[in-house]
Amino acid sequence: MKKSFMSTLLAGLVLGGVSLASVSVATAAEEPRRPQCIAPAQPGGGFDLTCRLAQEGLKAAGQLKEAMRIVYMPGGIGAVAYNHVVAQKPADGSSIVAFSGGSLLNLAQGKFGKYGADDVRWLAAVGTDYGVAVVRDDAPYKDLKELMAAFKADPSKIVLGAGGTVGSQDWMKAALTAKAADVDYKKMRFVAFEGGGEAITALRGGHIQAYMGDAAEAFTMLEGGAPIRVLAVFNDERLPGKLSSVPTAKEQGFDINWPIIRGFYVGPKVSDEQYDWWVEAFKKTQESPEFAALQAKQGLFPFNKTGSELDAYVKERVKAYTELANSFGLIKK
């Protein structure tokens, strides 16, 4: 009986000193079947936009031939999706899950239950936003120093507002602002709104004096002619484009830095081959000329990290957020 071609090939490889195990490892993973992006929120929010960026970017760069669908799984700023993937779909290499800086902040505060930052495989970051301090365009504060001086003189007269409850990203930005002004964060007057839109309405109505928002959001409002003034960007460097004239908080003497990263992770038991396929797909997508335009379209600034580089960044941020949350008494012992 004649040997099959495959048997002959494998025999030759073994005789030639190549193990079958190495052949298996060297086999590249194929494109995932029925790829999907899990957005841990209702349609229309930041997680949805993050998934759409992956959906459009991977397709435009020719990395996905099959259309990626978006699945919505709201709850706990990512907690429900995190627990679902780790506990029920740990080896699903077809699903990527969107996360944000808010997700990392909640992880740091133990709001994802028994799971921590080591329980998933961090895949790719596809952009970032930054915190900003916003006032009405007719406010008496021309820069952050003037706002801080008024805040320190009488904290009760400066009401800060944002879209988020105590411990959220927006609350953190307000608390850091208070701290930078040498004001006890427990004495700051903070009003939580359902979202940025409500906070801006309150600002324009004079119900709050300052809004701790996001740069992309402020950019969109300025483009739409909103009567606002951006006093500072919470980043180490000035931002490009429309907001390039806005000084950083650091330039004005206040050490406030708040990046708002957006990216993806996969389950903890996804194979190395499948994980590496996604890493390479995102690397190639981020290098494509179409991707920068898609980032700008979603109001995000460049922040492209993948694989081990992102993993190290996430672990560092979670550690920093844990220390920060502890300093504000947000983590129960």
FENMO-V530768 format. One record per helix or strand of 2 or more residues. SS is the DSSP state (~ for helix, > for strand). FROM is the first residue (numbers start at 1). TO is the last residue. If there is no record, write none. Layout:
ss=SS from=FROM to=TO
ss=SS from=FROM to=TO
//
This chain:
ss=~ from=5 to=15
ss=~ from=20 to=26
ss=> from=36 to=39
ss=~ from=46 to=60
ss=> from=69 to=72
ss=~ from=76 to=88
ss=> from=95 to=100
ss=~ from=101 to=108
ss=~ from=117 to=119
ss=> from=121 to=136
ss=~ from=144 to=153
ss=~ from=155 to=157
ss=> from=159 to=162
ss=~ from=169 to=180
ss=~ from=185 to=187
ss=> from=189 to=192
ss=~ from=196 to=204
ss=> from=210 to=214
ss=~ from=215 to=223
ss=> from=228 to=234
ss=~ from=241 to=243
ss=> from=259 to=266
ss=~ from=272 to=287
ss=~ from=289 to=297
ss=> from=301 to=306
ss=~ from=307 to=327
//
